[in-house]
Each structure stands twice: as C-alpha cells, then as structure tokens.
Amino acid sequence: MAETEQIDSLWLGADIVTMRDGHYNLIADGALAVDQGKLIWVGPRSECPAFAAREQREFSGGIITPGLVDCHTHLVFGGDRSQEFEQRLNGVSYAEIAAQGGGILSTVRATRAASQQELVASARWRLDRLLAEGVTTVEIKSGYGLDEASELTMLRAIRELAESVPADVQATCLAAHGFPPEFKDNPQGWIDIICQRLLPQVKAEGLADAVDAFCEHLAFSPEQVRTVFDAAKALGMPVKLHAEQLSALGGAALAASYGALSADHLEYATAADAQAMAQHDTVAVLLPGAFYLLRETQRPPVALFREHGVPMALASDANPGTSPALSLRLMLNMGCTLFGLTPEEALAGVTLWGAKALGLQHSHGSLEAGKVANFVHWPLARPAELVYWLGGELPCQVIYRGEAQ
C-alpha cells in the first residue's frame, strides 16, 4: 500500500473560484492541498487524495478565491494632496493650483524631502488597507522623485516594504513619469539621465522588476518613450506604459511592439492599439479610479478588447493626485458600473490577468496545482458578491504562501 503523502495543510468546506483561464471555473465543495507554500492539489473534496496534513482547516461554507492582485499602484510618495482636492471642488482650476506650486510637483517636493524610512512608513499605512481586503500581490511604482537620488530612494523603499508585509511586491521604475522642474527647458537631459545612469544602476542593484513611462501630450512623446524602452530592453528589463489616458498617441501599440507586459489607462485606445496588444500578448490595465476622480467621459474600448481577445486587468492606480483609492474591491464595482465589465471579467482582472500584467501568470492569479498558495476565504454565497457590495471591509481570511494571516 502506497504511503500517505505528508503535506503542510488542507483547506476544506468552501466552494473554490479557481479563475483558471480567466473564468470562475467554480469547484463546489472543494479542497486545496498546500505544501511548502505552494498548491499541490486543487479539486472537489470528494476526489481529494488521502493526504496526511499537519494542519486541516474546515470552513463552514463561503467561497475561496485567488489572492487579489493590484497590478498598478503609486503607493510610495511624500505628503498628500487632499487640500488640492478640496480646492478643485471649490472651483479652483488645475492651472491656478499648479501656479501655486501644486499638482504633481507638490508631491515631488514632498517625496524628495522624505527619508526612505518615512516613505516606507506612510506607504505601509496605505498598503495595509489593500491587504485587509484580500490583496496578496501588489505592484508599486517610483516616479515622484524625478531626480536620480530620489528615484533610487523610492525604489529602495519599495524593496524594504516588500520585506515587511505578507504580500508579493513588485517594483517598477517610473522615472519617465514627468519632467523634473530642473529639466523643463531641457527634456532630453532627463531622458539621458534615465537611460545612461539611472536604469543601469537600478538594474545593477536589482531595484526594479520593470520599467514604465507616461506617454501623453503633457508628459513623454512616443519618440521619447521609445528611447527609454530601448535602454530598458538593452538591460533585459520588461516594459509597460501609461498610454491613451487623455489622448490617442498610439502609445499602446508602441508598447505592444516592445512586447510590453501591459498598457494602462487606455481610455483613448483605438482598434489598431487593440490589434497590436492582442498580437504581442500585452494586457490592458483599466483604472476606473482615475476615470472617476477626473470625471472623464471617454471610456476605454472594452468591446474592442473583447473582440481582439486582449486580457483586461483592473487596478487601483492608488496615487495622491488622481486616484487616492485604498480599495481594490471598490475598483471591481467601478470596472463593472463605469466600464461595462461583467463580474467574472472584473474578478479575472484582479486575479489572473492582474498577475499576467506583472509577468506572474505562471505562478500567481489562479488556484491551480503548482502555483503559489495565495488565496482568500470569503463568507459569501457567490463571487459576484465581491463586486456587488459597495464599501465596507468584507470579512475575509487571507492565506499568504500557505500561511493564514
């Protein structure tokens, strides 16, 4: 008789929303077998092998989903912009706020003035809000330092943050977020610093998992983005792009031509962009928080992405200026109500396709044998309830790398 396999834990008593292939693929009364932080068996309880588990957890109903993935955030920054938010609501224009020294430059000044320790502490408070709602994988960008030393400090803060939280944290270098005030008359000078000095140092120190840029008429042109991407690719670093948020510049198609992990925002994306993204397997990351706060009316072309088979991720875009969002679950609802996603598409957007937008789809984002044991138990009847409830922290049990949090 074969010896019973010893495993770390067995999780029973709930329906499993696997999100395999980006669909619910629900297993009624399922079982999850975990060993050494990975899933080694997922299936119906009635078919579960006779494992000898050191720990067995029995839930009384509910559903288990993959741990949520927030694949686009700007959680590390100094200061806050709530005063500007109030000014705008009281009728002060963006131009007037900028003339007072507000806007992104106020965040740049506060970020430059903050120590690495201060950046970690403030980001930890924001990140904890996301983790409490079932997020187990998160991407965090630099981009508010806009000088060599401050960008490196931000990236080091992200790496330090990663060591202290029960989550998988990906760092992205977004030095091409905007032009520093010191380079407003010499934009090429900042691009040269990014390409010739900053990115090689980031690569050498292992400070970032990808390189991002903001392609827009008020930021970087497609030609400037191409220069940054050429430098990133020469260093073997994956790329992604803020594209088509405020205008159609062909940035999404440009990013796809570089095999970008994702193109993000995409309100003004065209059929040509969607075709290019499908051809190069680039994920469309939709960010309803910024759309909502900026009161935009041009919605991303969800129907085009469906037509061309472009995977759609959803993310919080948590940032001080345009999406001070501390709830990825709220983004699920916004993705459906504002952008027309189905609940299944929305949940896929914060699980499998969110993972794919980070290049992690082979290890994260769905509940399948061989993947990391990041999952969440919710005392809910069906997955659509995650999308349905507005606000309020739903009770949940987060399991990170096989360990209950």
C-alpha positions in Angstrom: 0.0 0.0 0.0 1.3 3.4 -1.0 2.4 5.7 1.8 0.1 8.6 2.5 1.6 11.9 1.3 2.6 14.3 4.1 1.6 17.9 3.4 1.6 21.2 5.3 -2.1 22.0 5.2 -5.5 21.0 3.8 -8.3 23.6 3.3 -11.9 22.3 3.0 -15.5 23.4 3.4 -15.9 26.1 0.7 -16.6 26.5 -3.0 -13.4 27.3 -4.9 -13.4 30.0 -7.5 -10.3 28.9 -9.4 -10.2 31.7 -12.0 -8.4 29.2 -14.3 -8.2 30.6 -17.8 -9.8 33.8 -16.5 -13.2 32.2 -15.7 -14.8 31.3 -12.4 -14.3 27.6 -13.1 -16.0 27.0 -9.7 -15.5 23.8 -7.8 -18.4 23.1 -5.4 -17.2 21.8 -2.0 -13.6 22.0 -3.0 -10.3 21.1 -1.4 -6.9 22.8 -1.5 -3.8 20.9 -0.6 -0.7 23.1 0.3 2.9 22.2 0.8 5.9 24.4 1.2 3.9 27.5 0.2 2.5 26.1 -3.0 -0.7 24.4 -4.1 -0.1 20.8 -4.8 -3.7 19.7 -5.4 -7.0 21.6 -6.2 -10.3 19.9 -6.9 -13.6 18.5 -5.4 -13.4 17.3 -1.9 -14.9 14.0 -3.0 -11.9 13.3 -5.2 -9.2 14.6 -2.8 -6.3 12.1 -2.2 -5.8 10.9 1.3 -3.2 13.4 2.3 -1.7 13.4 5.8 -1.9 17.2 6.6 -0.1 18.7 9.5 -2.9 21.3 9.7 -6.5 20.9 8.4 -8.9 23.9 8.2 -12.6 23.4 7.7 -14.6 26.4 6.6 -18.4 26.4 7.1 -19.3 27.4 3.5 -18.4 30.5 1.6 -16.0 30.9 -1.3 -12.3 30.8 -1.8 -10.7 33.0 -4.5 -7.1 33.5 -5.5 -5.4 36.3 -3.6 -6.1 39.6 -5.3 -3.5 41.3 -7.5 -3.3 45.1 -7.6 -1.0 45.4 -10.7 -0.8 49.3 -10.9 -0.2 51.5 -7.9 1.9 54.5 -6.8 1.7 53.8 -3.1 5.1 55.3 -2.2 5.1 59.1 -2.0 5.5 62.0 0.3 2.8 64.4 1.5 -0.8 64.3 0.4 -3.0 66.3 -2.0 -6.3 66.4 -0.1 -6.1 70.2 0.1 -5.9 70.4 -3.7 -8.8 68.1 -4.0 -10.8 70.4 -1.8 -9.6 73.4 -3.8 -10.8 71.9 -7.1 -14.2 71.1 -5.6 -14.4 74.7 -4.5 -13.8 75.9 -8.1 -10.1 76.5 -8.2 -8.7 75.4 -11.6 -5.9 73.0 -12.2 -3.9 75.9 -13.7 -4.3 78.0 -10.6 -3.3 75.1 -8.4 -0.2 74.5 -10.5 0.7 78.2 -10.3 0.5 77.9 -6.5 3.1 75.1 -6.7 0.5 72.3 -6.5 -0.1 69.3 -8.7 2.5 66.6 -9.2 5.3 69.0 -8.3 4.0 69.3 -4.8 4.2 65.5 -4.4 7.7 65.6 -6.0 8.9 68.2 -3.4 7.4 66.2 -0.5 8.8 63.0 -1.8 12.3 64.4 -2.2 12.2 65.8 1.3 11.1 62.5 2.9 13.6 59.9 4.1 13.4 56.3 3.0 12.1 55.4 6.4 9.3 58.0 6.2 8.4 56.8 2.7 8.1 53.2 3.9 6.0 54.1 6.9 3.5 56.2 5.0 3.2 53.6 2.2 2.8 50.8 4.7 -0.3 52.5 6.1 -1.8 52.7 2.6 -0.7 49.2 1.6 -2.3 47.7 4.8 -5.7 49.0 3.6 -5.3 47.0 0.4 -4.0 43.8 2.2 -7.0 43.8 4.5 -9.3 43.4 1.5 -7.5 40.3 0.2 -4.7 41.7 -1.9 -1.7 39.3 -1.8 0.3 40.7 -4.8 0.9 44.4 -5.5 3.0 46.5 -7.9 4.4 49.8 -6.7 6.0 52.4 -9.0 8.5 55.1 -8.4 8.1 58.4 -10.3 7.6 61.1 -7.7 11.3 61.7 -7.1 12.2 62.8 -10.6 15.9 63.1 -9.8 18.4 60.3 -9.7 18.8 60.1 -5.9 15.1 60.3 -5.1 14.1 57.8 -7.6 16.6 55.3 -6.2 15.3 56.1 -2.7 11.7 55.4 -3.7 12.7 52.0 -5.3 14.7 51.1 -2.2 11.7 52.0 -0.1 9.6 49.6 -2.2 12.1 46.8 -1.7 12.2 47.5 2.0 8.4 47.5 2.2 8.3 44.1 0.4 10.4 42.6 3.3 7.8 43.5 6.0 4.4 42.6 4.5 2.6 39.3 3.8 2.4 40.0 0.1 4.4 39.7 -3.1 5.6 43.2 -4.0 6.8 44.1 -7.5 8.7 47.3 -8.1 8.5 49.4 -11.3 10.9 52.2 -12.2 8.7 55.1 -13.5 11.3 57.8 -13.7 9.8 58.8 -17.0 6.6 59.9 -15.2 7.1 63.6 -15.9 9.9 66.1 -16.4 11.6 67.5 -13.3 11.3 71.3 -12.9 15.1 71.4 -13.3 14.8 70.0 -16.9 11.7 71.8 -18.1 13.8 73.6 -20.7 16.0 70.5 -21.4 13.7 67.4 -21.5 16.3 65.4 -23.4 18.7 65.9 -20.4 16.3 64.0 -18.1 15.9 61.2 -20.6 19.6 60.9 -21.0 20.0 60.6 -17.2 17.3 57.9 -17.1 18.8 55.9 -19.9 22.5 56.4 -19.3 22.7 56.5 -15.5 19.6 55.6 -13.6 18.4 52.5 -15.3 21.8 50.8 -15.3 22.1 51.5 -11.6 18.5 50.2 -11.0 19.4 47.0 -12.9 22.7 46.5 -11.1 21.1 46.8 -7.7 18.0 44.7 -8.6 15.7 47.6 -7.6 13.0 47.1 -10.2 11.2 44.3 -11.9 10.0 46.5 -14.9 10.3 50.0 -16.5 7.3 52.2 -17.1 6.7 55.6 -18.7 3.9 58.1 -19.2 3.1 58.6 -22.9 0.9 61.7 -23.2 1.0 65.2 -24.7 1.7 66.6 -21.2 4.4 64.1 -20.5 6.6 61.9 -22.8 6.2 61.7 -26.6 6.2 58.3 -28.3 9.7 59.1 -29.6 10.9 59.8 -26.0 9.2 56.6 -24.7 11.0 54.6 -27.5 14.3 55.9 -26.2 13.6 54.8 -22.6 12.3 51.4 -23.8 15.4 50.8 -25.9 17.5 51.4 -22.8 15.3 49.1 -20.7 15.4 46.4 -23.3 19.1 46.6 -23.7 19.3 45.9 -19.9 16.9 43.0 -20.2 14.1 44.7 -18.2 10.4 44.3 -19.1 8.4 47.4 -20.0 4.9 48.7 -19.5 3.3 52.1 -20.4 0.7 54.6 -19.2 -1.0 55.1 -22.6 -4.0 56.7 -24.2 -5.4 58.2 -20.9 -6.1 61.7 -22.2 -5.5 61.4 -26.0 -4.7 58.9 -28.7 -0.9 58.9 -29.4 -0.5 55.3 -30.4 1.3 54.6 -27.2 -0.4 51.3 -26.5 0.6 49.9 -30.0 4.1 51.3 -29.4 4.3 49.5 -26.0 3.0 46.3 -27.6 5.7 46.4 -30.3 8.2 46.2 -27.4 6.4 43.1 -26.0 5.2 45.2 -23.1 3.6 43.4 -20.1 0.8 45.9 -20.1 -0.6 49.2 -21.4 -2.5 51.1 -18.7 -5.5 53.5 -18.7 -6.4 53.2 -22.4 -9.5 55.5 -22.5 -8.5 56.7 -26.0 -7.1 53.3 -27.3 -8.1 52.5 -30.9 -8.7 49.3 -32.9 -5.1 49.5 -34.1 -3.9 49.6 -30.4 -6.2 46.6 -29.5 -4.9 44.6 -32.5 -1.3 45.3 -31.6 -1.9 44.4 -28.0 -3.5 41.1 -29.0 -0.7 40.3 -31.4 2.0 40.8 -28.7 0.1 39.5 -25.7 0.0 42.8 -23.9 -2.5 43.1 -21.1 -4.9 46.1 -21.0 -4.9 47.5 -17.4 -8.1 49.5 -16.8 -8.0 52.1 -14.0 -11.6 53.3 -13.1 -10.4 55.2 -10.0 -8.7 57.9 -12.1 -11.5 57.9 -14.6 -14.0 58.6 -11.8 -12.0 61.2 -9.9 -11.1 63.2 -13.1 -14.8 62.9 -14.2 -13.7 61.6 -17.6 -16.4 60.7 -20.1 -14.3 58.7 -22.7 -14.5 55.1 -21.6 -11.8 52.5 -22.5 -12.9 50.4 -25.5 -13.8 47.2 -23.6 -15.7 45.9 -26.6 -12.6 46.2 -28.8 -10.5 44.4 -26.2 -13.1 41.6 -26.0 -13.3 41.4 -29.8 -9.5 41.0 -30.2 -9.0 38.8 -27.1 -6.9 41.3 -25.1 -6.9 40.3 -21.4 -8.2 43.1 -19.2 -6.8 43.7 -15.7 -8.2 46.1 -13.2 -6.1 48.0 -10.6 -6.5 50.7 -8.0 -3.9 53.2 -9.5 -3.6 54.3 -5.9 -1.8 57.7 -6.1 -2.1 61.1 -4.4 -3.4 63.1 -7.3 -5.9 61.3 -9.5 -6.8 58.0 -7.7 -6.5 58.1 -3.9 -8.0 54.6 -3.9 -7.4 52.3 -0.9 -9.9 49.6 -2.0 -9.2 47.2 -4.9 -12.6 45.7 -4.2 -14.3 49.1 -5.0 -12.5 49.0 -8.3 -14.3 45.7 -9.1 -17.6 47.5 -8.8 -16.4 50.6 -10.7 -15.0 48.4 -13.5 -18.5 46.9 -14.0 -20.6 50.1 -13.4 -18.4 52.6 -15.2 -16.6 50.4 -17.9 -19.2 47.7 -18.5 -17.2 44.7 -17.4 -19.0 41.6 -16.2 -18.4 40.5 -12.6 -16.4 37.5 -14.0 -14.3 39.8 -16.1 -13.7 42.1 -13.2 -12.6 39.3 -10.9 -10.3 37.9 -13.6 -8.9 41.5 -13.8 -7.7 41.4 -10.2 -6.5 37.8 -10.3 -5.2 36.0 -13.4 -4.9 39.0 -15.7 -3.6 41.2 -13.0 -0.9 38.6 -12.5 -0.2 38.5 -16.2 0.2 42.3 -16.3 3.2 41.7 -13.9 4.5 38.7 -15.8 3.4 36.4 -12.9 0.6 34.4 -14.6 2.5 31.1 -14.3 2.8 31.3 -10.5 0.0 33.7 -9.4 -3.6 34.7 -10.1 -5.4 31.4 -10.2 -5.9 28.4 -7.9 -4.1 25.5 -9.8 -1.6 22.9 -8.7 2.0 24.3 -8.9 1.1 27.9 -8.2 1.8 29.9 -5.1 -0.7 29.3 -2.2 -2.1 32.8 -2.1 -5.9 32.6 -1.6 -8.7 34.3 0.3 -11.8 32.8 2.0 -14.9 35.0 1.9 -18.1 34.2 3.8 -20.1 34.9 0.6 -22.5 32.9 -1.4 -21.1 33.6 -4.9 -18.2 35.5 -6.5 -20.5 38.3 -7.8 -20.9 39.4 -4.2 -17.3 40.7 -4.2 -18.3 43.1 -7.0 -21.8 43.9 -5.6 -21.1 45.3 -2.1 -20.1 49.0 -2.1 -17.6 49.9 0.6 -17.2 48.4 4.0 -14.5 45.8 4.7 -15.9 42.4 3.9 -14.7 39.8 6.5 -12.1 37.5 4.9 -9.4 35.1 5.8 -6.2 35.8 3.8 -3.8 32.9 3.3 -0.4 34.0 2.0 2.1 31.4 0.8 0.1 28.8 2.7 0.0 30.6 6.0 -3.2 32.1 7.5 -2.7 35.9 8.2 
